[in-house]
């Protein structure tokens, strides 16, 4: 075969420093070597955070303004339903996998563009949907009152519709972001690292302790993300809207329901 | 280092379908098997939970919250934690996949039954139907479109998630993706990824057709 002398670029997967099999979870977490260095938790966490934050920021910038504007203009309603259906059908791992050779050939390497783009595809549809419905469902009386008072269309969108829709938009962004944190670890199986690496290495080395440790780290990060978003959500809300809005869990359920299709 | 030429490692070498057909067929079988098992178990569990929710209203919130909690567990973490208990294989792959379907199915089933107008329910009672008769001849037909929709979304989502189960050695077409990535050999990667996406679309169409077939009255109403 022509590729006989070829060294696969993914070879570093096999070259991971082995963690002793008889190590306990406590020993693993308290060993300084677990935390520092190129394969340490701190570096892996940084890897994960950079990617997750980039994905969230980019998909918010892509989805929210577009959806808000289109909803204000009452345009592209069919398109919105279509976007969401496509979004649900997207298998992140398969998409990211398909993008790996494309990225390599274009000279961008194994990582992180494939997983970045796949995660964007995962988050944009729900963010778009929640923003679109949120802006559309703003009480028409408020919008018409603003128009009657001489607000320009721009002002109607920016000072009336968006503040009133903000709570629901934020809930959508939060639910999608938690999904990003929950999905990001598959990056470790796409030639990258991040917090998923410990699960990958643990499976590769047949070391349950490593797998469990990695699992705990991923779960903690997902939990922290959810809590952080609830906090940001509360702080960012205009005080007037804060008084208006109903129970948080009701809204969460409403948005989640949209995402699971009812 | 990266000496492979495009000719030696194309994105897709068609002859692979012939050479490795057994492997591809096994992957497809495994993928469909996992999807159907996960959605099947998920549906049984969800139907049980939904009936509990309808019988005792106060259980709806805890049930939904628990299902939502399951839904947000990171997939890699969920598969990973089970490896410690069930090793690599079907059981480890199946449990998270089943758990992920429950939120989708429970909410859709509950919505379906709450779509039954109270007047219809009372009319059924007035006509002397027993609760069981009422359930199967009146409530279920009204709820069917919602249930089918839930099954459709759950199935399509599961087809995507099955690929991730490849990390525990039982992921159907995901196994081809992972193998392709490990060896940087693009043909199995492309085949595994494309077929899993096709499979998702196929299931989507199938449920669409099933929904149309099971609820002919919905179409008739649209026409008139």
Interface residues (C-beta under 8 A of the other chain):
Chain A: X1 X2 X3 X5 X6 X7 X8 X9 X10 X13 X88 X89 X90 X91 X92 X93 X94 X95 X97 X98 X100 X101 X104 X105 X178 X179 X181 X182 X183 X184 X185 X186 X188 X189 X190 X191 X196 X199 X200 X202 X203 X208 X211 X212 X214 X215 X218 X219 X222 X226 X249 X253 X256 X257 X260 X261 X262
Chain B: X1 X2 X3 X4 X5 X6 X7 X8 X9 X11 X61 X64 X65 X68 X71 X72 X73 X74 X75 X76 X77 X78 X79 X80 X81 X83 X84 X88 X103 X104 X107 X108 X111 X146 X149 X150 X152 X153 X156 X157 X159 X160 X161 X163 X164 X166 X167 X168 X173 X174 X177 X178 X180 X181 X182 X183 X184 X185 X186 X189 X190 X192 X193 X194 X196 X197 X200 X201 X204
